[in-house]
Amino acid sequence: MQRQIFTEDHAAFRETVRTFLAKEVTPYYEQWEKDGIVSRDAWRAAGRQGLLGPAVPEEYGGGGNPDFRYSAVLAEEFTRAGAAGLALGLHNDIIGPYLTSLGTDEQKRRWLPGFCSGEIITAIAMTEPGAGSDLQGIRTTAEDRGDHWLLNGSKTFISNGILADLVIVVAKTTPEGGAHGLSLLVVERGTDGFERGRNLDKIGQKSQDTAELFFNDVRVPKENLLGELNGAFLHLMTNLAQERMGIAVAGIAAAEHLLEITTDYVKEREAFGRPLSKLQHIRFEIAEMATECAVTRTFLDRCIVDHSDGKLDAVHASMAKWWATELQKRVADRCLQLHGGYGYMTEYRVARAFTDGRIQTIYGGTTEIMKEIIGRSLLG
């Protein structure tokens, strides 16, 4: 089915993204995978191409266009290129809205120009060794010391953790407040007591620098409080729909791309003297995956439009996230199987897609959390 949600402007932007990937990412990606981190030059190149901060107001160097369809184009093209390590979606769609919607005028002037140029790489530090989706389990504390906050604690699984120049930290500012006693504090590179631990060794997305972060008596200036004091829970909930949509868009794009390359593979690969595509079982496998992808794409495109119009609710974002990522996982497994032994070789795209994509059903809220959100909305 021909997609109907994009305009000529989106098509032109897609070509810009593809050109950027071909020139600034693909030639270097294998080295980044070996290094376990991408080059800062790629971030600056993304800034020069206008790929950072598309929704940030123009006065701060951004694109000034909040249309989520541009973010969807970025997610789709980066997924097709297998370039998960350069986490532009995290930067633009998760952290960007916190800075633009919660930042003071002074904070915006201080951080957003670098955010858009690629000079400032960002991260958000929520997950801890003992707390993931359960915000009430957060133990990192920030004590009010008059002109500053004294921050202590640790975080783990933090994307962009090594490269980040600016980290939004979720910390407990009112100990007895539970989830409603949390605040967002911005910690900048070079602050005394802010240390980075290991660049974690993951099964996939090797070039994405995912790290442990430690805060030992870190003095955070009062002017680095982002949003309302004790307002982190509401701020986090407000932005989760966009985070989950970004993950969902990548999920369906990955499934479609895997189907595409596997369809080509079974046409060329022979078994028992004829192409695999001539076997009924193979045709049925391809038919089932193609149908599931087509149905999912229709729903996702509707969600993309609704979100661009400010109409998508948390429940439908959760539906999109769990369904698209679980589909991605199933398709990756089936496509690897259809590649046979070659599918287990890292030189084949399907192998890397299998390991890179496995995290999709976990971060941004696990599938189980998504179902709980949906179930509560229906059953109370």
N, C-alpha and C positions, 0 to 999 in steps of 0.2 A: 504494500500500500504506500502510495506517495505521501510523504509527510507534508502537513499544511501549516505548521506552526511558525516557520521561519520566513523572513523577508529577504529581499536582495541584500540588505545591509548585513544580515546575519550570514548570508552566503559569502559575502566579501570578507567578513571577519574570519570565517572558517578557513578561507584560503590563506589569510595572514597567519593563522595559527599553524597550518600545515607547513608553510614556508619556514616559520620559526623553528618548528620541530626538526625539519629536514636539515636546517643549517646549524642550529645551536644546540640540539639535544642528541639526535640519533647518532651522529659521528662519535660522540664522546660517551655514550651511555654505558657501553661495556666496561670502560675504565672506571666510571663512577660506581658500577656494581662491584667491581673488585676493590675499590677504595672504601666502599661503605658510606659514601657521601657524594653529593653533587658539587659542582664548582659554583662559587659565588658569582663567577662571570656569567653563568646562565641566568641567574636572578637579575643581574643588571641588564642583560640582553632582553629579558622579558619586559623589564621596565621601559626600555627604549622602544619596544614594539607596542607599548600600550596594553600589555596583557596583565598588568598589575593594577588593582584598584579601579576596575571598570565602573563600579558604582560609587566611587569616592568623588565628591564634588570637584569640579574643574579647578577651583581656586586653590586646591591643595595638590594639584598635579594629576588628578584622576580623570576617568572618562566621563563622569557626570551622568551616567546612564544606569539606573537601577534595574533595567530589564534583565531578569534572570536567564533569559534565553541565551545571552552571551556567555554566561557561566556554564550553561548546558553544552554549548558548542565547545568550550575549552575542555570540559570533562570528557566529552565524547572523543575528541581528537587526541587528547593525551592518553586515553584508554586504548584507542586503536594503535597508537604508536608504542604502547607498552612502557610508557614513561612515568610510572607511578612515583618515582623517587623525587621528582621536581614537584613539590606539593603546592602548586599554585592555588588549587581549590581550597586547601586549608587556609592559606593566607588571605585569599579574596573573599571567600564565602562564609567562613567561620569567624575569623578574627576581624576582618574588615568591618562587619556590621557592629561589633562591640565598640570599635574606635569611632565610627561615624555617628552612631546613635547615642552613645553614652559619654563620649569624650567632651570635655570642656573646650571652649575656643582655644585656650592656651595649649591644651593637650593635642588638639588637632593640628595646630601650627607646628608643634614640636615633633610630632611623629608621622603624620600622614604624607608629607612630601617624600621622605625617605621610604615609606611604605610603598609608594607608587613608583619610585625610581629603582627599587631593588636594593638600595643601600641598607635598608632596615628589613631584616627577615624576622618573621614573627612566629610565636608558638603560644599555645594555651596549655597551662599545667593544671589539670583537674585530677587525673587518676593517681592514686597512691598505691603502695604495695598492698594495703589492706582495704582499699576503697575504690570501686570502679563506678558502676551505675548508681550506687547508693551514696548520695551526697552527705547523708547524715553520718557516714563513717569517716569523713575527712578529719584528719588529725593535725594538719598543718595549721599553725596558729599565728595570728598577728596581734601583738599587744600594743595598745595605744600608749605612746610615750611622749605625748604632748605635741612636738613638732614633727614626729615621724612614727611609723609603725615598726615594731621589732618582729621580724618574720622568722619563724623556725619551723622546719619540717622537711619532708622529702616527697618527690613525685617520681613516677615511673611511666614508661611507655609514651614518652612525650615526643611527638613528631616534630621535626625541625629542632630537636633539643640541642644538638651540637652547634648548628649554624645560627640559631636565633639570637638576635640582638635585643629583642623586646619580648618578654614573656608575661602573659596575663596569668596570674597565680590566683587560684581559688583558695582562700584561707578563712579560718574561723576567727571572726572578730568579736563575737559574743558567744562565749563557751556554752552558756545555757540555752542558746537559741536554736540548737539543732540545725536543720537545713535552712532555717530562716535567720541564722546567725552568721552567715557566710558573706564575704565581700570579695571583690575583684581588685587585686593590687598589681600594678605594672612594675616589673623588675627589669632593669636595663643591664646590658652587657657591661661587665667591669665593676659592678657594685660589690663592695666588700662582703664576703660571706656567701656569695652566690657561686656555687661550684657545680660543675657538670661531671657526672659519673661516666659509666661505660656507654659507648655507642653500641646498643644492644644487637646481638647476633640473631637475626630473625630467619625464618625459613623462606621468606619472600621479601619483595621490595627492599632488596639489599642496599640500594643506593639512597634510600630514605633514612636520614640520620635520626633514629629513634633512641632516646637517651633517658638516663636517670638524672634528676636534678636535685640538688641539695641546698637548703637555705639555713645557714647557721648564724643567728643574730644579725640578720640582714636589716639594715636601716633603710626603710622605704619611705621617701618623703610623703608628707600628707597630700601633696598635690598629685601623687601617682595613684590615688584612689580612683578607680574607674566606675562610674555610676554611683548608685546610692549605697551608703553604709548599710550593711546587712541585707543588701538587695540582690546578692549574686544569684540566689535561687530563681527569682523571677526573671532576671536578665538571661540566665542560662536557658530557662524554659522557652523564652521568647525566640531565641535564635536556633533552637534545636531543629525546627522544621526545615530550615534552609540547609543545615548540615546534613540531615538525613536525605533530603532531595538530591544533594550533590553526590552522595554515595549511591543512591538509587540510579541516578542517571549514568554513572560509571558502570553500575552493575548490568544494566540492559545493553549498554554499548559493548561491554566485554562479551556478553553472551552472543550478541549478533556477530561480532568480529570472529569469535571462535567458530561459530557455525559457518561463516564464510570461508575461512581457511580450511576447515575440515571438509566442507563440500568439495573444494578444489582438490584436496588430498585424495579423497576416495575415488575421484574421477581418474586420477593418475596412477594410483597404487593398484597393482594387480595381485590376485591370489587365485590359484587354480586356473591360470591361463586367461583370466578376464578381470576387468576393473572391479574393485570393490563395490562401486556404484551399481553394478548389475545384480548384486545380491539383494534379495527382498528385505532381509533383516536390516541391511545398511540403509536402504531407502526408507524403511519405516522409522529408523532412528532419526534420520535427517528430517523426515516429515513431522515427527513429533516435536523436535526441537524448534523447527521453523514456525510451527503453529504457536507454541508457547511463547516464542519471542515476539511474534506478531501481535498476540493478544496483550502481552505485557507492554509492548511499545505503545499501543493505543492508550492504555491507562496512564503510562508515564508521560506521554505528550500532553494529555489532558491536565495532569498534575503540574507540569511545567508551565502551562498557560495560566492555570489558576494561581500558581505561586507568583508568577510575573504580575498578575493583576491584584495581588494581595488578598486572595480569597482562599488559599489552601490552609486547611486546619491541621492540627497536630496528628489527628487520627489518620487522615488520608496520607499524610507524609510518612507515618509509621507503616501503613499498608504498603506504600510504594517501596520503602526501604527494605522491609523483610521479604516481600515477594520478589523484587528484582535481584536482591543479593543471593537469596536461596536459589533462584533460577540460574544465576551466574555460576554458583557452585555446582549445581547439577549438570549444567551444560559443559563446564570445564572437565568434570569427571568423565562424562560420556564421550566428549571429543578426544580426550587423551586416550581412552580405551580404543576408539576407532583408529587412532594412529598406531596402535600396537606398540612394539618395542621402541619405535622412534619417538613416541609420545613421552617416553621417560628420559629422553635425552635433552639436556638443557639447551642445546643448539636449536631445538625446535620451539617455535613460539608457544605452542600449546602447553609445553612443560612449564615455562616461566609463568604463563597466565594462570596455570593451576595453583602454583605456590603464591604468586603475587596477589591473587584474588581471594585467597582463603580468609583473610582478615576481614573481608567485607561484611560478613554476617556477625562480626564481633564488635568492631569499633563504631562509634556513633550511636551506641545502644544495641545490645545483642538482639537476635531474632526473638528470644524469649521475652525480653523487655518490650519489644514492639507489640507482640501479641497481648501482653498484659495491658498495655495502653489501649489497644483496640477493644479488648474484652471489657475493661472497666467502663469504656464509653457506652457500651451496649447493655451491660448488666449492672452497672453501678458499683 
